[in-house]
């Protein structure tokens, strides 16, 4: 598995593959291909190659049952999100998390429903620290 101190950076396609594995652990190559093809018309070999690369990076585990290969994600979705958001904050906002949030609010990237959810989260977080 990649060192937890290293950022895990995944392309959109790699994320689609990981999402397939998060929603159905121990998926065969064919099951991953079917899940990914629901939104992207890609060749079976392309997805199989990406699975192999993710395995070499230590992000997925492969096991063999006869001729069948099954894959399982070694990192949770939350771990990948945390790493990729940390990388985004670090690279684009020079480590300033409030600058990211400010950008999202100013650019209308957050709708009113989401703003209310964020307010509630912040309120609960504040109460937990008191």
Protein Blocks (a to p, Z undefined) as FASTA:
>chain_A
ZZfkbccdddfklmmmmmmmmmmghiafklmmmmmmmmoccdfklmmmmmmmmmmnopac
cddehjbccdddfbdfklmmmmmmmmmmmmmnnopaklmmmmmmmnopacfklmmmmmmm
mmmmmmmmZZ
